[in-house]
């Protein structure tokens, strides 16, 4: 055998790594785009990946002579290496350039999508060549392709546990570069090895930097069309990037006009994907310093039911838990889906928040609230969901937002079932996008009050639209059994 020609036995591991890196990069893009752009653009990562790979496959189909049999494996190795390099180049360009609001200028965003498609073109060429030029082994190759793609999904979770989003992309690039090594020989193989080592070294360095400094090594220049605010702590996972901002002024969500005291408690904002936020309120054990929480509108339910058992869905920075402590409630169950937020509140910034988890009346659970409560038999006097919307796009499933399972008829049935028989009656109001054609669906889901502006005054017959909206209200949602 010619020593300058790579052996086919390197094809299987190379295909495994390329498939792994392709899916991993695709999913990581949904996370990065969720931070730098709005979520509906984040989902474009799926379409971009499909588009790029299709272009690559079409190139193989339309120009088969560009990949002759004699140099096929070498060409595939080159594609794997270009896939890795272009991946790194694209992500650094993306975080270094300013992306305005789509309403201001769409051109940079369109150019971004075109650039991001380039790595997937090289991936598409590689995968298409592997599955069409080695027909006698297509069963093996297809199995390896699927195994690599499945492993890529798992690698996203592992990578974002130890790295930030950009560091995870560099780790992905190192795996893609590694795929080229067994397919190349001589100087090209040496170059591929050096590139692989460089990416791997950068990945390790970024992980160490994050662990030591608690912020990412690679700074994103613009986030959702604005300059990022200063923060002291940053963590990524498969469905969010959280950042704890520097100390700021405590805010009330909707303070009573009768409140005359100062809002001078120390606080920090915890941002979720740079858009949604939750407050960490400084607490040193003196309840008098947080008495302002009694006057905040979302906490009115604690005035109506004392010595209660409280279940909190999405406690976030712990404000609702702190409120329950202030009112002396007998039992507090706080179910938080984001383990990193729980770590921030109870451990990393536990001295600031007062280590709420150490109170014997308080139990924190890291789980999806609807699923967890459905598995429990314990019942509560209050089930509280306060401003839990994060709009966070999950990497698992891509098109799913973390709150979607909660805002369903089935989800509310679970919450109602967990309430005790002498619960409180609460009316549910929905505002935004309500029109004649969807009012019935909202009412059937249990909404009591429909708020509609455009749906009435934008209709051809406002009076008729108002009448039909009123008729749609055939049910009431009560947070009680009686």
C-alpha positions in Angstrom: 0.0 0.0 0.0 1.2 3.5 -0.8 2.3 5.1 2.5 1.0 8.5 1.2 -2.5 7.2 0.8 -4.6 7.0 4.0 -6.4 3.8 4.9 -10.2 3.5 4.9 -10.2 2.3 8.5 -9.8 5.9 9.5 -13.1 6.7 7.8 -15.4 5.4 10.5 -13.9 7.5 13.4 -13.7 10.5 11.1 -17.4 10.3 10.1 -18.3 9.8 13.8 -16.5 13.0 14.8 -17.8 15.0 11.9 -21.4 14.0 12.6 -20.8 14.7 16.3 -19.3 18.1 15.6 -22.1 19.0 13.1 -25.0 18.4 15.5 -23.0 19.9 18.5 -22.3 23.1 16.5 -25.9 23.3 15.4 -27.3 23.1 18.9 -24.6 25.4 20.3 -25.6 28.0 17.8 -29.2 28.1 19.2 -27.6 28.9 22.6 -25.3 31.6 21.2 -28.0 33.2 19.0 -30.4 33.2 22.0 -27.9 35.5 23.7 -26.9 37.7 20.8 -30.2 37.9 19.0 -33.9 37.2 19.7 -35.1 33.7 20.1 -37.0 33.4 16.8 -33.6 34.1 15.1 -32.0 31.5 17.4 -34.2 28.9 15.8 -32.7 29.8 12.4 -29.7 27.7 13.4 -31.6 24.6 12.5 -32.5 25.9 9.1 -29.0 27.2 8.5 -27.5 23.8 9.3 -29.9 22.0 6.9 -29.3 24.6 4.2 -25.5 24.4 4.5 -25.4 20.6 4.4 -27.8 20.5 1.5 -25.6 22.9 -0.5 -22.6 20.6 0.3 -24.5 17.5 -0.9 -25.6 19.3 -4.1 -22.0 20.2 -4.9 -21.1 16.5 -4.6 -24.0 15.5 -6.8 -23.5 18.2 -9.5 -19.7 18.1 -9.6 -18.7 14.5 -8.9 -15.5 14.9 -10.9 -14.1 17.3 -8.2 -13.7 14.4 -5.9 -11.9 11.6 -7.8 -11.5 8.1 -6.2 -7.7 8.4 -6.0 -7.7 11.4 -3.7 -11.1 10.9 -2.1 -10.1 10.3 1.5 -7.6 13.2 1.4 -10.3 15.5 0.1 -12.6 14.4 2.9 -9.9 15.1 5.4 -9.5 18.6 4.0 -13.2 19.2 4.3 -13.2 18.1 7.9 -10.3 20.5 8.6 -12.0 23.4 6.8 -15.2 22.6 8.7 -13.3 23.0 12.0 -11.5 26.2 10.9 -14.5 27.9 9.4 -16.5 27.1 12.5 -14.0 28.9 14.8 -13.7 31.8 12.4 -17.5 32.3 12.1 -18.1 32.2 15.8 -15.4 34.8 16.5 -16.7 37.1 13.8 -20.2 36.7 15.2 -19.2 37.7 18.8 -16.9 40.5 17.6 -19.3 42.4 15.3 -22.2 44.5 16.3 -25.6 43.1 15.5 -28.3 45.8 15.6 -32.0 45.2 16.2 -33.7 43.6 13.2 -36.0 46.5 13.1 -33.0 48.8 12.6 -31.0 46.9 10.0 -31.4 43.3 8.8 -28.3 43.2 6.6 -25.8 42.2 9.3 -28.1 39.5 10.5 -28.6 38.1 7.0 -24.8 38.2 6.4 -24.4 36.4 9.7 -26.7 33.6 8.6 -24.9 33.2 5.3 -21.5 33.1 7.0 -22.7 30.5 9.6 -23.9 28.3 6.8 -20.3 27.9 5.4 -19.1 25.3 8.0 -22.1 23.2 7.3 -21.3 23.2 3.6 -18.0 21.4 4.4 -19.8 19.1 6.7 -22.4 18.3 4.1 -19.7 17.5 1.5 -17.9 15.2 4.0 -21.1 13.3 5.0 -22.4 13.0 1.4 -19.1 11.6 0.2 -19.0 9.1 3.0 -22.5 7.8 2.4 -22.4 7.8 -1.4 -18.8 6.7 -2.4 -18.5 3.7 -0.1 -21.6 1.9 -0.9 -20.4 -1.5 0.3 -20.1 -0.1 3.8 -23.1 2.1 3.8 -24.8 0.2 6.7 -21.8 0.7 8.9 -21.3 4.3 7.8 -24.9 5.2 8.4 -24.9 3.7 11.9 -21.7 5.6 12.8 -23.2 8.8 11.4 -26.3 8.4 13.6 -24.2 7.4 16.6 -22.0 10.5 16.2 -25.0 12.8 15.9 -26.6 11.4 19.0 -23.3 11.7 20.9 -23.1 15.3 19.8 -26.3 16.1 21.6 -24.9 14.7 24.8 -21.6 16.6 24.3 -23.5 19.9 24.3 -24.6 19.2 27.9 -21.1 18.2 29.0 -19.4 21.1 27.2 -21.7 23.8 28.6 -21.2 22.3 32.1 -17.5 23.1 32.0 -17.3 25.8 29.4 -19.0 29.0 28.2 -20.8 29.0 24.8 -17.8 30.2 22.8 -15.4 27.8 24.5 -17.8 25.0 23.7 -17.8 25.9 20.0 -13.9 25.8 20.1 -14.1 22.3 21.7 -16.5 21.3 18.9 -13.9 22.7 16.4 -11.2 20.6 18.0 -13.2 17.4 17.5 -13.9 18.3 13.8 -10.2 19.0 13.3 -9.3 15.7 14.9 -11.5 13.9 12.3 -9.2 15.1 9.6 -6.0 13.6 11.1 -6.5 9.9 10.1 -7.6 10.9 6.6 -4.5 12.9 5.8 -0.8 12.1 5.3 2.4 13.9 5.4 2.5 17.7 5.8 -1.3 18.1 5.7 -1.7 15.6 8.5 0.9 17.6 10.5 -1.0 20.8 9.9 -4.3 19.1 11.0 -2.6 17.8 14.2 -1.3 21.3 15.0 -4.8 22.8 14.4 -6.4 20.1 16.6 -3.9 20.8 19.4 -4.4 24.5 19.2 -8.2 24.2 19.4 -7.9 21.7 22.3 -5.5 23.9 24.1 -7.7 26.9 23.7 -10.6 24.9 25.0 -8.8 23.8 28.1 -7.6 27.4 28.7 -11.1 28.8 28.4 -12.4 26.2 30.9 -9.7 27.1 33.4 -10.3 30.8 32.9 -14.0 30.4 33.5 -13.4 28.3 36.7 -10.9 30.9 38.1 -12.5 34.1 37.1 -16.2 33.1 37.0 -16.7 35.0 33.7 -16.1 33.7 30.2 -12.7 34.1 28.5 -14.3 35.3 25.2 -16.2 38.6 25.5 -19.3 39.0 23.4 -19.3 42.5 22.0 -23.0 43.0 21.6 -25.9 41.2 23.1 -29.4 41.6 21.6 -28.3 44.8 19.9 -26.9 46.4 23.0 -23.6 46.6 24.8 -23.4 43.9 27.6 -23.6 45.2 31.1 -20.9 44.6 33.7 -21.3 41.4 35.6 -19.4 39.5 38.3 -20.5 35.9 37.5 -21.4 33.9 34.4 -22.4 30.4 33.7 -23.9 28.6 30.6 -25.9 25.4 30.4 -28.0 23.7 27.7 -30.9 26.1 28.0 -29.6 29.3 29.4 -26.7 31.7 30.0 -27.0 33.4 33.4 -25.0 36.4 34.6 -25.1 38.1 38.0 -24.7 41.8 37.6 -22.9 44.2 39.9 -24.9 45.4 43.0 -27.8 47.7 42.2 -30.9 49.3 43.7 -33.7 47.0 44.8 -36.9 47.4 42.7 -40.5 46.7 43.6 -42.6 45.0 40.9 -45.7 47.1 41.7 -45.5 48.9 45.1 -48.6 50.0 46.9 -49.1 53.8 46.8 -49.4 53.6 50.6 -45.8 52.4 50.9 -43.7 55.2 52.4 -40.6 53.5 53.4 -37.2 53.3 51.5 -36.3 50.6 49.0 -32.7 50.5 50.3 -32.1 46.7 50.6 -29.0 45.6 48.6 -29.7 43.6 45.5 -28.2 42.1 42.4 -29.9 41.3 39.1 -29.5 37.8 37.7 -29.9 37.9 33.9 -31.1 34.9 31.9 -30.0 35.1 28.3 -29.5 38.8 28.9 -33.2 39.6 28.7 -35.2 38.0 31.5 -34.1 38.8 35.0 -34.6 37.9 38.6 -33.5 39.7 41.8 -31.2 38.5 44.4 -32.1 40.5 47.5 -29.5 40.9 50.2 -30.7 39.4 53.5 -28.7 39.2 56.8 -31.5 37.6 58.8 -33.2 40.9 59.8 -36.8 40.7 58.5 -37.4 44.4 59.2 -35.0 45.3 56.4 -37.1 43.5 53.8 -40.5 44.7 55.1 -41.1 46.5 51.8 -42.0 43.1 50.3 -45.3 43.2 52.2 -46.3 46.2 50.0 -45.5 44.6 46.7 -48.5 43.6 44.6 -47.4 40.1 43.6 -47.2 39.2 47.3 -50.8 40.0 48.1 -51.8 36.4 48.5 -49.6 36.1 51.6 -51.9 38.7 53.3 -54.9 36.5 52.6 -53.5 33.2 53.8 -51.2 33.0 56.8 -49.3 30.0 58.2 -49.7 28.4 54.8 -48.0 25.7 52.9 -46.5 27.4 49.8 -45.3 25.8 46.5 -43.3 28.3 44.4 -42.8 27.5 40.7 -39.6 29.1 39.4 -38.2 30.9 42.6 -35.4 32.4 40.5 -33.3 34.7 42.7 -35.3 33.7 45.8 -37.5 36.8 46.2 -40.7 34.8 46.6 -39.0 32.5 49.1 -37.9 35.5 51.1 -41.4 36.9 51.0 -42.8 33.6 52.4 -40.2 33.8 55.2 -41.2 37.4 55.9 -44.9 36.4 56.3 -44.0 33.4 58.5 -45.4 30.7 56.2 -45.1 27.2 57.7 -43.8 25.4 54.6 -42.1 26.6 51.4 -41.3 24.3 48.5 -39.4 26.0 45.7 -39.1 24.2 42.4 -36.5 25.6 40.0 -35.6 24.1 36.7 -32.2 25.8 36.4 -29.7 24.2 38.6 -27.2 27.0 37.9 -29.6 29.6 39.4 -30.0 27.4 42.5 -26.2 27.3 42.8 -26.0 31.0 42.5 -28.7 31.7 45.1 -27.8 29.1 47.7 -24.1 28.6 47.3 -22.1 31.1 45.3 -24.0 34.1 46.5 -25.5 32.4 49.6 -23.8 34.8 52.0 -25.5 37.6 50.1 -29.0 36.1 50.0 -28.9 34.7 53.5 -28.6 31.0 52.6 -32.4 30.5 52.3 -32.0 26.8 51.9 -30.8 26.5 55.5 -34.2 27.4 56.8 -35.8 24.1 57.9 -39.2 25.4 56.5 -37.7 25.8 53.0 -37.0 23.1 50.5 -35.4 23.8 47.1 -35.8 21.2 44.4 -34.0 21.2 41.0 -36.7 19.9 38.6 -39.3 20.9 36.0 -42.1 22.1 38.2 -45.1 20.6 36.4 -43.5 17.2 36.3 -42.3 17.3 39.9 -45.7 18.4 41.3 -47.5 15.8 39.2 -45.4 13.2 41.0 -46.1 14.5 44.5 -49.0 13.9 46.8 -48.4 16.8 49.1 -51.0 19.6 48.8 -50.5 23.3 49.4 -52.5 26.3 50.4 -50.8 28.5 47.8 -49.2 27.6 44.5 -47.3 30.7 43.3 -46.1 31.5 39.8 -44.6 35.0 39.7 -43.0 36.4 36.5 -41.5 33.1 35.5 -41.3 34.0 31.8 -37.7 33.8 30.6 -38.4 33.1 26.9 -35.4 30.8 27.0 -34.9 28.6 24.0 -33.9 25.1 25.1 -31.2 23.3 23.2 -33.0 20.0 23.6 -35.7 20.2 21.0 -34.7 23.6 19.8 -38.2 24.8 19.2 -39.3 24.5 22.8 -39.3 27.3 25.4 -38.8 26.3 29.0 -42.1 27.8 30.1 -44.3 26.1 27.4 -45.1 23.0 29.5 -46.4 25.2 32.3 -48.8 27.3 30.2 -51.2 24.5 29.2 -54.5 23.2 30.4 -52.8 20.0 31.6 -50.2 22.1 33.5 -52.9 24.1 35.3 -54.8 20.9 36.1 -51.6 19.7 37.9 -51.3 23.0 39.9 -55.0 22.9 40.8 -54.7 19.3 41.9 -51.9 20.3 44.3 -54.0 22.9 46.1 -55.9 22.1 49.3 -59.7 22.1 49.4 -59.9 25.5 51.1 -57.8 27.3 48.6 -58.4 30.8 47.4 -60.3 31.8 44.2 -58.2 33.7 41.7 -59.2 35.0 38.3 -56.9 34.7 35.4 -56.5 37.5 33.0 -54.7 37.3 29.6 -53.6 40.4 27.7 -51.9 40.5 24.3 -52.9 39.1 20.9 -56.5 38.3 21.9 -58.9 38.4 18.9 -62.2 36.8 18.0 -60.6 33.8 16.4 -58.5 32.8 19.4 -60.7 34.0 22.3 -62.6 30.7 22.5 -59.3 28.8 22.9 -58.2 31.1 25.7 -61.6 30.7 27.4 -61.6 27.0 27.0 -58.1 26.9 28.6 -59.7 28.6 31.7 -59.1 32.3 31.3 -61.6 34.5 33.1 -60.7 38.0 31.8 -59.8 38.8 28.2 -58.0 42.1 27.5 -58.2 43.1 23.9 -57.5 46.5 22.2 -56.5 45.8 18.6 -58.8 42.8 18.5 -61.8 45.1 19.0 -60.9 48.5 17.6 -59.0 46.9 14.6 -62.1 44.8 13.6 -64.5 45.9 10.9 -67.3 45.9 13.4 -65.9 46.7 16.9 -69.3 46.2 18.6 -69.7 42.8 17.1 -66.1 41.8 18.0 -66.7 42.9 21.6 -69.9 40.9 21.8 -68.2 37.7 20.4 -65.3 38.1 22.9 -67.8 38.3 25.7 -69.6 35.2 24.5 -66.3 33.3 24.4 -65.9 33.6 28.2 -67.7 30.4 29.1 -65.4 29.1 31.8 -63.6 30.5 34.8 -60.2 29.3 36.1 -60.2 29.2 39.9 -57.1 28.4 41.9 -59.2 26.4 44.4 -61.6 23.5 44.6 -64.4 25.7 46.0 
